């Protein structure tokens, strides 16, 4: 019997196993699909599509240890397979082989995993570009957002480390030290660093704001108010000042600052929420309602609290149907 005839017979023997493997894969019976494809490969080991199909099943099972050699064999037989490159790249990354994964993820255009692999390989700026691209395609993907946050955080640390190493006596180095001291709860030492920055450059933006935030976290309301006021025209400082004045019971002043913050930076949920509280304290129910409804429309973490405030407001006004729409749900 000739070699060509043997090959043809072997291929015919493989066809039922290939069909069985495809059916099992479609039905989610991955172990059965693996068994069928492996049996088919005994008859036809050099069929690239069969190697790729077996590799895909291993990949879907997250059996990356078996997926890697199988997908590699598929690419040895036929290299122009973007999907196989992508699966191999993800498999390598999952096994801790980020550097080897990069080329395959590039060829497979798996941007989120490529960003993660570049990040793990210390190529932060390249990772950032790929992760931004991934985010544009999947705006709410938690994995993309997580790795993007890691990339920005790493770049931030690298920049701060460079300032500390090369310019240790600069104003920004002092500011970084002050922030670290404040985060560690060493308020007196942090304030000393911040005051030294202000002594050297009284008009440096953000320093009074940082001091105010530190005092705010410590519930030192009067000190926080003084620093927020000293920050000047910042909408963030105006909003923080308004919130502190509200806590101190100085409603008219709070309302003026919060209104100014809202004009400077419209649709900031924190500002609107406090503005609603200030208007309610001033017996301006319509103004409070408008502010809190806007917080609800914007969504986000404060929307639930705004719903609660509206529930209380409508219940006090006797608007039962409106109150019911905003009743807090368990």
Protein Blocks (a to p, Z undefined) as FASTA:
>chain_A
ZZklmmmmmmmmmmmmmmmmmmmmmnopaklmmmmmmmmmmmmmmbmklmmmmmmmmmmn
opaklmmmmmmmmmmmomblfklmmmmmmmmmmnopamlmmmmmmmnopaklmmmmmmmn
opamlmmmmmmmmmmmmmmbmklmmmmmmmmmmmmmmmmmmmmmmmmmbmklmmmmmmmm
mmnopamlmmmmmmmmmmmmmmlghklmmmmmmmmmnopaklmmmmmmmnomafklmmmm
mmmmmmnopaklmmmmmmmmmmmmghilklmmmmmmmmmmnopaklmmmmmmmmmmngpj
klmmmmmmmmmmmmmnopaklmmmmgccZZ
